[in-house]
Amino acid sequence: MTTIQNAPTPTAADVVLIRHGETAWSLSGQHTGSTDIPLTEGGEAAARGLAPVLAASPFSLVLSSPLQRARRTCELAGLAGQACLEPDLVEWNYGAYEGLTTTEIQGRQPGWLVFRDGCPDGESPAQVGERVDRVIGRLRQEGGRVALFAHGHLLRVFVARWIGLPPSHGAHFLLDTATLTVLSDYRGLPAVKCWNAPLAPGI
């Protein structure tokens, strides 16, 4: 059975971020915003491996991006029964860069970085930050232990905003598919308790 290594059991005050499992485009490096593609077989297996850790204690709220790769990860991880869809958790709108790899994009715009430059006909870092801030504001108002199923670039902005950094600082947080991140607080200050907790090899 697939297990999570080095992931602490979340406490009642934690927010657990779960990036969806692997897709064909996450493997190829293509930017996947609104393109609604399924998980690969490996992505489904990894999502099932999340269930034992997420079942350790109950969540007061489970939110998921409406896109199927996040919803399916939530289902396989055992939390679909209490999940609510949250449009603000959809992935970055890549606009004209949807489906392109970073190499292809930099052929058009040398030195491009999504966290700094955003996307033509898509979203800027500030716009993604605004969506994330709305979710964070809701969570801090409601309290309780929360699970969020979403996407790589969106969640990297989420952790930056959680600890009070600009959206552009999401560039400093690398995040793999089907991993757990736990956000909490340290003496009243927003803090990162666990980042990018990996799956054990051999799924």
Beta strands, then each sheet from edge to edge (+ up, - down):
strand 1: 15-19
strand 2: 61-64
strand 3: 83-85
strand 4: 146-150
strand 5: 180-186
strand 6: 189-197
sheet 1: 3+ 2+ 4+ 1+ 5- 6+
end
